[in-house]
Structures are given as C-alpha cells and as structure tokens.
C-alpha cells in the first residue's frame, strides 16, 4: 500500500513528484499509473470513454497495491463498493463494481453476470446474456459454475413460469437458493419450489424436465418480474 509520508505523496517543493499531494490532479497523459491512482481522491472519470490511465485514476478514496493487483482489481477500486483487492479473485473484483452497469451488447458474458447486482431484466424478452445478468443478489464463481447454476442464482428475479422456458423457470429460485457450487440439477429445481430438499435419494427417479410442471403450479399466481 502507498505511504502518505513518502513519494508520491511528498511535497513537490521538497523534491516530491510533480502532482504533489492527494488533493491535486495529475496530468493523466504523462503521469505514471501509480501517480494517477494516488491522485484519484477527488478525480472521477467517465470509465466508458476514459483512457486506461484516467480509469485507474478514478480509484476514489482507496489506494491499492498496484504492484500486485490485477488491472480489473485496480478499476474495481473506483466503485462505491470496494473489495479487498489483495485477496479477492478477479471475478470477485469485477463483481464489486456494482453501481456501474456495463454495455451488455459488447461486454463479455462473465462481465454481464458479475455486474448484475443492480440490474434486473425482463427474462421473457431478454437475450440469453441479458437473462444471465438478472443474477441480482447472489454472485457465484462464473469461471466454474454451470450455466444452470448461474441462472439459478437469480434469487430476486421472478419469471412467469407459465410461459418461461425450462431454463428461465429455474431462475425462479427465490430467497432460498441451494448451494449452486455443489447441488445437482434436481436439487436446484427443487429449491425453486420452496422445498428445501437436499436428499438426492428422494429425487433419484425425477428428471429435471418433470420438475417444470411443479414449478408452474406453485408459481401460477406470481406475476412476471419487471425491472
């Protein structure tokens, strides 16, 4: 971590760096990456159009160790919700950028999912990528989770199970999602019905497809969620 008693926080009049103390702004075209970050306490940029140097300089109020942090971790530090970039995984770092919604038309699938904490989509009309982004209140490891597990983690997004596809029906697992890291498809489907059943033996002869009618019956009167 940076030490405010040493460069680049030192007084420029005493031989310190050109941008001076934290309250001053650096020239992001010429400043080093470290200099840009340390000057970020009062400088916020448009991360959609800013250069890389300008983006990292938006790391408001928290200075991270730029020698070990990933680029994603540096950028994530610019958000209002900060993770410990020293220990967080890359996926966790990206997911922490909650207040900023990304362009789902150009972003990667992983980026869409991890930034979905503030975005609920209409799963009746949304594309597959947009539907995945409805995983609003529970973020999973998108590098290892199955597609079904990702969708099921949408704990606050309700779909119209009368018209939804099988995959969309699974996303109706509200409030009580199973452990998507270890659960099988049947357990995931069972959790959507409100039944907290974790015994595989109970469902050994029940296919995932056969669970869908049960979901429709249980959620018949639940209206389609809207953003």
Backbone torsions as a table, in degrees:
resi	resn	phi	psi	omega
1	UNK	NA	155.8	-179.0
2	UNK	-73.7	147.5	177.7
3	UNK	-107.0	118.1	-176.8
4	UNK	-65.8	-14.9	-179.5
5	UNK	-90.4	0.9	179.4
6	UNK	-132.8	171.0	178.1
7	UNK	-56.2	140.4	9.0
8	UNK	-93.6	19.6	178.6
9	UNK	-90.3	0.3	-173.7
10	UNK	-72.8	162.1	-179.5
11	UNK	-72.4	125.0	-178.5
12	UNK	-61.5	-25.2	179.6
13	UNK	-72.9	-16.3	178.6
14	UNK	-105.0	23.4	178.0
15	UNK	92.4	12.7	-179.9
16	UNK	-76.6	-169.2	-177.6
17	UNK	-76.6	165.0	-171.1
18	UNK	-65.1	-29.0	-175.0
19	UNK	-85.4	-11.5	173.6
20	UNK	75.0	-140.0	-173.0
21	UNK	-80.3	175.5	-172.8
22	UNK	-62.8	-27.3	-177.8
23	UNK	-75.2	-13.0	-179.2
24	UNK	-92.5	155.4	-178.6
25	UNK	-101.7	143.1	-179.5
26	UNK	-94.8	166.8	171.6
27	UNK	-83.8	103.4	-172.7
28	UNK	-68.2	-11.5	178.1
29	UNK	-79.7	-25.7	-176.5
30	UNK	-118.8	-18.5	-176.3
31	UNK	-69.0	153.0	173.8
32	UNK	-71.8	165.6	179.8
33	UNK	-60.7	-41.5	179.1
34	UNK	-61.6	-41.6	-179.4
35	UNK	-64.4	-39.7	-179.8
36	UNK	-63.2	-42.1	-178.6
37	UNK	-66.1	-44.9	-175.4
38	UNK	-67.3	-22.8	179.6
39	UNK	-87.8	6.8	-168.5
40	UNK	-81.6	-0.4	-173.0
41	UNK	-63.8	-22.7	-179.8
42	UNK	-131.7	19.3	-174.6
43	UNK	-127.9	111.2	177.3
44	UNK	-113.0	135.7	-178.3
45	UNK	-116.4	167.8	173.4
46	UNK	-83.3	104.3	-173.0
47	UNK	-68.8	-12.0	178.3
48	UNK	-78.5	-28.0	-175.7
49	UNK	-119.3	-12.0	-175.0
50	UNK	-70.4	155.6	173.5
51	UNK	-72.4	170.0	-179.9
52	UNK	-60.0	-42.2	-179.7
53	UNK	-63.0	-40.4	179.6
54	UNK	-68.6	-35.7	-179.4
55	UNK	-65.2	-49.2	-178.7
56	UNK	-65.5	-26.7	179.6
57	UNK	-71.0	-11.5	178.6
58	UNK	-83.8	7.6	179.7
59	UNK	-69.2	76.1	-171.1
60	UNK	-67.1	129.3	166.7
61	UNK	68.9	-4.4	176.5
62	UNK	-136.7	124.3	179.5
63	UNK	-101.0	127.6	-177.6
64	UNK	-107.7	172.9	179.6
65	UNK	-83.8	98.6	-174.1
66	UNK	-74.9	-7.6	178.5
67	UNK	-77.4	-25.7	-176.9
68	UNK	-118.6	-21.6	-176.6
69	UNK	-72.0	148.7	175.0
70	UNK	-76.6	164.1	179.2
71	UNK	-60.4	-39.7	179.1
72	UNK	-62.6	-39.1	-179.9
73	UNK	-65.3	-37.9	178.5
74	UNK	-62.6	-47.1	-178.6
75	UNK	-64.7	-39.6	-178.6
76	UNK	-60.8	-29.6	-179.2
77	UNK	-63.3	-11.5	-178.7
78	UNK	-81.2	-7.8	-175.1
79	UNK	-90.9	169.3	-179.4
80	UNK	-73.8	-20.5	-178.9
81	UNK	-111.2	107.2	-171.9
82	UNK	-104.2	137.8	172.4
83	UNK	-100.8	168.5	175.1
84	UNK	-79.3	99.9	-173.6
85	UNK	-70.1	-8.6	177.7
86	UNK	-77.8	-26.4	-176.0
87	UNK	-121.1	-17.0	-175.9
88	UNK	-69.0	147.7	173.6
89	UNK	-75.8	167.1	-179.9
90	UNK	-61.0	-41.0	179.4
91	UNK	-63.5	-41.7	178.9
92	UNK	-65.0	-37.7	-179.8
93	UNK	-64.1	-44.8	179.2
94	UNK	-65.6	-40.2	-178.4
95	UNK	-64.0	-24.5	-177.3
96	UNK	-71.5	-11.4	-179.3
97	UNK	-80.4	54.8	-171.3
98	UNK	-64.1	-42.4	-174.4
99	UNK	-69.2	-14.6	-174.8
100	UNK	-107.6	118.4	178.3
101	UNK	-87.5	138.6	-177.2
102	UNK	-96.2	170.5	178.0
103	UNK	-82.8	104.2	-174.6
104	UNK	-69.9	-11.5	178.7
105	UNK	-78.3	-27.4	-176.2
106	UNK	-116.7	-17.3	-176.6
107	UNK	-72.9	158.4	175.7
108	UNK	-71.6	160.8	-178.2
109	UNK	-60.8	-41.6	179.9
110	UNK	-62.6	-40.6	-179.1
111	UNK	-64.6	-39.0	179.1
112	UNK	-62.9	-45.5	-177.8
113	UNK	-63.9	-47.3	-172.7
114	UNK	-71.8	-20.8	179.9
115	UNK	-97.6	14.4	-171.6
116	UNK	-84.8	7.3	-174.2
117	UNK	-64.2	-21.7	-179.5
118	UNK	-115.4	9.9	-173.9
119	UNK	-125.2	119.3	173.0
120	UNK	-113.3	131.1	-177.7
121	UNK	-110.1	165.4	173.8
122	UNK	-84.2	101.8	-173.8
123	UNK	-71.3	-9.8	176.9
124	UNK	-73.2	-32.4	-175.7
125	UNK	-117.8	-10.9	-175.3
126	UNK	-70.7	155.1	173.1
127	UNK	-72.8	169.8	179.9
128	UNK	-58.9	-41.1	180.0
129	UNK	-64.0	-43.0	179.3
130	UNK	-66.8	-36.8	178.9
131	UNK	-63.4	-41.4	178.8
132	UNK	-61.7	-31.6	-177.1
133	UNK	-71.2	-7.2	179.3
134	UNK	-78.5	2.6	176.5
135	UNK	-68.7	80.3	-161.2
136	UNK	-80.4	-42.6	-170.1
137	UNK	-115.8	-0.3	178.9
138	UNK	-137.6	117.0	-179.6
139	UNK	-102.0	129.9	-179.7
140	UNK	-111.1	176.8	179.3
141	UNK	-76.4	100.1	-173.7
142	UNK	-72.3	-10.6	179.6
143	UNK	-79.6	-26.0	-175.6
144	UNK	-119.0	-19.2	-176.3
145	UNK	-71.6	151.1	175.0
146	UNK	-78.0	164.0	179.6
147	UNK	-60.0	-40.4	179.5
148	UNK	-63.0	-39.3	-179.6
149	UNK	-64.9	-39.1	178.8
150	UNK	-62.4	-47.8	-177.9
151	UNK	-65.8	-39.8	-177.9
152	UNK	-64.6	-23.7	-178.3
153	UNK	-72.9	-1.2	178.3
154	UNK	-73.3	72.7	-169.7
155	UNK	-71.8	-14.8	-179.4
156	UNK	-116.9	8.5	-179.6
157	UNK	-108.2	116.9	178.6
158	UNK	-100.7	135.1	176.9
159	UNK	-107.3	164.8	174.1
160	UNK	-81.9	99.2	-173.4
161	UNK	-72.2	-8.9	176.1
162	UNK	-75.7	-28.4	-177.6
163	UNK	-118.9	-10.5	-175.5
164	UNK	-71.0	156.4	173.9
165	UNK	-73.9	171.0	-180.0
166	UNK	-59.0	-41.4	-179.8
167	UNK	-66.1	-41.2	179.5
168	UNK	-66.7	-34.1	178.7
169	UNK	-61.1	-37.9	179.6
170	UNK	-60.8	-30.8	-176.2
171	UNK	-72.0	-3.8	178.1
172	UNK	-79.8	9.5	178.4
173	UNK	-70.7	86.6	-173.1
174	UNK	-94.9	143.0	169.7
175	UNK	65.7	-31.6	-175.7
176	UNK	-131.4	68.1	179.4
177	UNK	-78.0	147.2	176.8
178	UNK	-77.2	173.5	176.5
179	UNK	-72.0	99.6	-173.5
180	UNK	-69.6	-11.7	179.3
181	UNK	-77.6	-26.5	-175.2
182	UNK	-122.1	-19.0	-174.9
183	UNK	-71.7	149.5	173.7
184	UNK	-89.5	176.8	-174.8
185	UNK	-62.4	-36.3	-179.2
186	UNK	-67.2	-41.8	178.2
187	UNK	-63.8	-38.6	178.6
188	UNK	-62.9	-45.7	179.6
189	UNK	-63.6	-39.4	-179.4
190	UNK	-63.2	-35.5	-178.3
191	UNK	-66.9	-26.4	179.9
192	UNK	-69.5	-19.4	-179.3
193	UNK	-89.8	-2.3	-178.8
194	UNK	89.7	-2.3	179.0
195	UNK	-90.5	120.7	-177.3
196	UNK	-89.5	65.5	-175.1
197	UNK	-100.3	119.9	-178.2
198	UNK	-113.7	3.4	-177.1
199	UNK	-90.0	112.4	-178.1
200	UNK	-60.1	-31.9	-175.3
201	UNK	-61.8	-31.7	-178.0
202	UNK	-64.8	-24.9	-175.1
203	UNK	-119.6	21.3	-174.1
204	UNK	-64.6	-23.9	-179.8
205	UNK	-107.1	9.0	-178.0
206	UNK	-105.9	122.5	179.7
207	UNK	-83.9	161.1	178.9
208	UNK	-61.9	-38.2	-179.7
209	UNK	-61.8	-37.6	-179.1
210	UNK	-70.1	-16.0	179.1
211	UNK	-78.4	-22.9	-175.3
212	UNK	-60.5	-46.1	177.4
213	UNK	-57.5	-36.1	177.7
214	UNK	-63.5	-41.1	178.4
215	UNK	-62.0	-42.7	-179.9
216	UNK	-61.4	-41.2	-179.1
217	UNK	-65.7	-44.7	-174.9
218	UNK	-71.5	-30.0	-176.1
219	UNK	-110.7	23.3	-174.2
220	UNK	-56.9	-40.2	-174.3
221	UNK	-94.1	6.9	179.5
222	UNK	-87.2	119.8	-178.7
223	UNK	-70.0	160.2	177.6
224	UNK	-66.1	132.7	179.4
225	UNK	-71.5	142.1	177.3
226	UNK	-121.7	150.2	178.8
227	UNK	-66.9	NA	NA
